[in-house]
Amino acid sequence: MSLFANIEHLAAAPGVVAVTIDSPNHPRGFRGVDSWSPVLDASLQLFGQTGEDTIRLVIGQHTVIIQKEHGDTVAVVLPTGHAIAKSLRRMIRRLAKKERGPVTTARAPQAPTEQPSAGTSEPSPLDRPEAA
């Protein structure tokens, strides 16, 4: 499986500013704030020189996390100290294993619909006069 197939899921995660995925089977993919694209490209070059499986770079108010999973390399920008940083490595590992399909947007809350009563004609306790 390829992280490339799940790039939209990673980009849609809360706190993610930009993400790029370098895969041997695909052209480099990028999602997010365009000004981070050259920074992520340079980060991937630096990562290639380290020989590590994961590195973190702090750049001002942002952190870049670069990680290799199943042959793909992913670089993610997020605000330094953001809560997603604790679970980002695990999220990347999971996204590298299984394609998640298209990203669905959150549904708007719906008003509860009234269900027809199942043959009971007794009023609820709040509707009784003695409850008042």
C-alpha positions in Angstrom: 0.0 0.0 0.0 1.1 3.5 -0.6 0.8 6.6 1.5 0.3 8.4 -1.7 -3.3 7.0 -1.9 -4.1 8.5 1.5 -2.5 11.9 1.1 -5.9 13.6 1.3 -6.6 12.0 4.7 -3.3 13.2 6.0 -3.8 16.7 4.7 -7.3 16.9 6.2 -6.0 16.0 9.7 -6.5 18.8 12.2 -3.4 21.0 12.6 -1.7 19.8 9.4 -0.5 22.9 7.4 1.1 21.1 4.5 2.1 17.6 3.5 4.3 16.1 0.7 4.8 12.4 -0.1 7.7 11.1 -2.1 7.0 7.7 -3.5 9.1 5.7 -6.0 5.8 4.7 -7.8 4.3 8.2 -8.2 5.4 11.8 -8.8 5.9 13.8 -5.6 2.5 14.7 -4.2 1.8 17.9 -2.2 -1.2 19.3 -0.4 -1.5 22.4 1.8 -0.2 25.9 2.0 1.9 26.4 -1.2 4.7 28.5 0.5 5.7 25.3 2.4 6.4 23.3 -0.8 10.0 24.4 -1.3 10.7 23.9 2.4 9.4 20.4 2.3 11.4 19.6 -0.8 14.6 20.7 1.0 13.6 18.8 4.1 13.3 15.6 2.0 16.8 16.1 0.6 18.1 16.6 4.2 16.3 13.5 5.4 17.9 11.5 2.6 21.3 12.4 3.9 20.7 11.4 7.5 20.0 7.6 7.2 17.3 7.9 9.9 13.7 6.6 9.8 12.3 9.8 11.1 13.4 13.3 11.9 11.9 16.5 13.2 12.9 20.0 12.2 11.7 23.1 14.1 11.3 26.1 11.9 10.1 29.1 13.8 6.5 28.4 15.0 6.3 25.2 12.9 7.6 21.7 13.1 8.3 19.5 10.1 8.2 15.8 10.7 9.7 13.6 8.0 9.1 9.8 8.2 9.7 6.8 5.9 7.1 4.1 5.8 7.0 1.1 3.3 9.2 2.8 0.8 7.4 6.1 0.8 8.7 9.2 2.5 6.2 11.7 4.0 6.9 15.3 5.3 4.3 17.0 7.4 4.2 20.6 8.6 2.3 21.5 11.8 2.4 24.2 14.4 5.0 23.4 17.1 3.3 22.0 20.1 0.1 21.0 18.3 -1.7 18.0 19.9 -1.6 16.0 16.7 2.2 15.7 17.0 1.8 12.9 19.7 -0.2 10.7 17.3 1.2 11.7 13.9 3.8 8.9 13.6 1.1 6.3 14.4 -1.3 7.9 12.0 1.3 7.8 9.2 2.0 4.1 9.9 -1.7 3.3 9.7 -2.2 5.3 6.5 0.7 3.5 4.9 -0.9 0.1 5.5 -4.4 0.5 4.1 -6.1 2.7 1.6 -8.9 4.6 3.3 -10.9 5.7 0.2 -12.1 9.3 -0.4 -12.1 11.8 2.3 -15.6 12.6 3.5 -16.5 15.9 5.0 -18.1 16.1 8.4 -21.9 16.0 8.2 -24.0 18.9 9.5 -25.9 18.1 12.7 -29.4 17.0 11.9 -32.5 17.8 14.0 -33.8 14.6 15.6 -36.8 13.3 13.8 -39.9 12.3 15.8 -40.6 8.6 15.7 -44.2 7.4 15.6 -45.2 5.8 18.9 -45.5 2.0 18.9 -49.1 1.9 20.0 -48.8 3.4 23.4 -51.1 6.2 24.2 -49.9 7.0 27.7 -48.3 10.5 27.9 -44.7 10.8 29.0 -44.0 11.7 32.7 -43.2 15.3 31.7 -46.6 15.7 30.0 -48.6 14.6 33.1 -50.2 17.3 35.2 -48.8 16.0 38.5 -45.2 16.5 37.1 -45.7 20.3 37.2 
